[in-house]
Amino acid sequence: MKTINVVAGIIKKDNKIFIAERGYGEFKGMYEFPGGKIEPGEEPKDALKRELYEETGIEIPESLLEEVAVYKNKDVDIHYFMTHVDNESPVSVVVDSQEEIGSAWINPYTELDQYKFIFDMKENLENILGCQRPNPVLMVLKAFTQGKISPKVFEDFAK
């Protein structure tokens, strides 16, 4: 199967990021970052600039689009770009009603769990921003292997 290359824009304003609620298809009602498919012959940065304008009405100068990660997911490669808007930019973003049915500015460190994201965008964002939540099982396993907890405590936890 052919890999689909897409772009996603993580738009920051103050301590918040912009997310959009998808309004069509199998992922309707789930959240994503604005973006879309890279057209044949198009560079990822150009694709994102086009998609941001089409979906949000925001024009971001190319110099403010920084590619921060590429995550491969089954048959999709997602090119993530980070950008920001200033306080002069509107808090409300015009969304393309054909594609999105809602949007929000959220704090990625405290509000991610309130939204269901398409693909693994939530986990990717946590990795990009460094806000991964600790895994208690791995923490206990690490403590056990380092001799910081007894075999009895480890056994009780495993039960």
N, C-alpha and C positions, 0 to 999 in steps of 0.2 A: 504494500500500500504506500502511496506517495505521502511524504511528510508535508503538512500544511504549515507554512510560516506565518505567524501572526505577531502583532505588536500590542503592547499594553502600556498605558501611561499612568504612572503613579504621580498624581498631581497633589502637591503639598501646599497648604496655606496655614500659616501659624503652626499649630501642633496637630493639624487634622489632614486627612487625605480624602480625596473625592472617590466615591464609588457610585456605580450606576446599576439599577435593577433592570435586568434583561426582560424585554417585553414580547419575545417570540420564541418559538421552537421548544426543544426538549429542556432547555435551561430557563424557561420563562419563570420569572419570580425570584431567580437567584441573582447574586451580585457579582460584579466584575469591575475591572478598570476599563476606562474607555480605550478603544483600539479596534483592531480588526485585521483582516488578511492583508498580507503584503502582495501587491500586484506583480505580475511577471516583469522583471527588469527594474523594479522599484527598490530603492535602498530602505532598510528598516526605519531610519530616522525620517525619511520623506513620507513613508507610509503612516507613521504615527502623527506627523504634523497634519497630514490630510485627514486622518480619522478623528483627531481631536477637534478639528474645526467642524467636520461633518456632524459629529455626535454631540458636541458641547457648545459650539460657537466660539470656543476659546482659540485664539491665534497665539501660538507659542513660538518665539524665535528659535531657529534651529540651534543657536548657541546655548540655549537653556535646556536642551534635551540631552540628557546623559544616559547612555546605555549602562545599566547596572547589573544585568544578569540575563542569561538565556537558560531557560529550563525546558527540558525535553519531556513530553508527556505522551506516551503511546505514539500517536501519529501526528502530534502537534508540537512545534517548537515555538515557545513564547519568548519574544524579545522584550524585556522590561526596560523601560526608560523612566528616569526620575526627572521631575521638573517642579517648578513652583509658580505660584501666582502671588502677587503682593496684595497689600491691604486695599489698594485702589480697585482691584478686580472685584466683580460682584460675588457675593456669597452664594447666590442662587445661580445655577448654571442651566442654560437652556439645553434640554436634552431632546434628542431626535425621537419623537413619539413613535416612529416606525420601529425603532430598535429598543428604546428604553421607556419604562413606564414610571420610573422614579429615580431619585438620587439622594445622596446624603454626604455630608462632610463628617467624618468620624475620627476619633482618636484611635490610632492603630494599636496602642498599648493597652487600652482598656475596653474597647468596644467591638473588637473583631468577632468575638463569640456570639454577638447578637445578630450576625448576618450569615447567611449560607452562600458561599462563593462557588462559582463554577470551577471545574477542573480542580487543581490544587493551588489556586491563587492565594488562598489564605496562608497556607504553609510557605509558599514562595515569598510572600510579603514578610512573614515573620523572619525568614532567613535573610532577606535583603536588609531589613531594618535591625536585625539582631534582637528581636523581641520574642524569641522562642520561649515557650513555657517549659520549665523543667519537667522531665518525665520521672515520676516518683519511683517507678520500678527500676529504672536505670540508676537513680540516685542511691537506692538501697543496695543494689547489686554492687555498685562502685564502693560504697561504704563497707560492704562485707569483704570484697576482695582486698581492700586496703587495711583490713583488720580493725576497722572502727566500730563495728558491731559484732556481737557474738553469733555463732551458728544458731543458737536458740532464737534470737531476735529475728534473724534472717528467715528461719523456718516458720516462725509465727507469721511474719509478714507474707510469706509465699502462700500460706494457707488462706 
